[in-house]
């Protein structure tokens, strides 16, 4: 029976964008090879850590929400431990309330993105910067 899981992992901040995307794709492939169905994933980007981990104060965060068997989670976590680019990870089993909350959060984000895309962007006209000459009527006394 497939359970619903959520995994957040932190990658080292010294990675380039290409290396980060490659790492994310690697773990996505591990999940799909194990028969997992990826429900949702989010890239949270570079964030500051609350406390240093391996002498690093920031890291790239990524979230996976997926349905899989326990063996797929065990394999994923084994690969997290083996990969030196991952500095921390956490996998939790989601109950029905967490699943409902995650779905609601996704729908809210999607609706927000759609309304932002639908509204025309109005460009504000900025006043042209004019050079002002300081004209004081104070005569200079010699």
GIRA-V931018 format. One record per run of one state. SS is the DSSP state (@ for helix, = for strand, . for the rest). FROM is the first residue (numbers start at 1). TO is the last residue. If there is no record, write none. Layout:
ss=SS from=FROM to=TO
ss=SS from=FROM to=TO
This chain:
ss=. from=1 to=2
ss== from=3 to=12
ss=. from=13 to=16
ss=@ from=17 to=33
ss=. from=34 to=36
ss== from=37 to=53
ss=. from=54 to=55
ss== from=56 to=68
ss=. from=69 to=69
ss=@ from=70 to=82
ss=. from=83 to=85
ss== from=86 to=93
ss=. from=94 to=95
ss=@ from=96 to=118
ss=. from=119 to=142
